Amino acid sequence: ELGNVNYEEIQYEGYAPGGVAVIVSTVTDNRNRTASDIRHIFDKNGGSLGTNGCVSYMFDSVGLIVIERKPGMDEDEVIMAALDAGASVTTAVSDFSEVRDNLEKAGYTFLSAELTMIPQTTNEITDPETVEKIQKMLEMLDDLDDVQDVYHNGDLPEEEDEDE
């Protein structure tokens, strides 16, 4: 029954092909199943699952707020409002809720407001075969029920529509 199920948040770290750093955030009621599923996806796609901390140091945990651009909105005014609300250009995770609340009170509409991980540097991948392997791996991770978010530092070419 649902009432007695314990869910835990677990973060997995490793590398996709081409040395792309990957962080997978999960929420699971079965640590063994999730670890096995994640390991299988990394292995099957030429990646390698690493130890905790092996890639997370390359990412910054930040609050990301995307504001809806309305006609006549002045970018400088928005930046000033965000700074007045307590944001830096990025927002510390500890200040995120306060900054979001202050901007809402100032009348801004958010397209999204979330805590996220952004890479400090990116790893450009141009080899089409490697790009395809990475994209397949990221897709398989996204498809797992336990996976909440997948972060990576791959600078991948935009996927093109194959309508031809």
C-alpha positions, 0 to 999 in steps of 0.5 A: 500500500502507498502509505508505507512506501519510503521514497528516497532521493538518490543522485547518480554520477558518471560519464557518457561517451565522449567524456560528457559528465552526467548527473541523474537525480532520482526518487525511488522506493527501490534503491537496488532496482534504480541503481541497476537500471541506471548502471545498465543504461550507462553500460549499454550506451558506452558510458560509465557510472562513477562514484558520488562526487566524481562529476558534481563538482563540475556543476553549480546548483542554482535557482533558475527563474525564467520570466515571461517577456511582455510587450514593452518590458525593459530588460534593464528594469527586469534585472534591477527588479531581480537584484532588488528581490535578492537575486544575483545573476544566478540565485543561491539555492538558499535564496531561491524561494525568497527571490521567487516570492519577491519577483511574484509580488512585483508582478512578474509571470514565470515561465518556469522557476526551479532549482537546477544544476548548470555546468561550469564548462561544457564539452563540445561533441561534434562526432555524429556517432558519439552525439547519437550515443549520448542522445540515446543514453539521455533519452533512455535515462529520461524514460525511467520512471524513477528519474526526475532530472538529468543534467549534463555538460555536453554541448551537442548540436541541435537535433535536426528534423528528419522529414526528408 
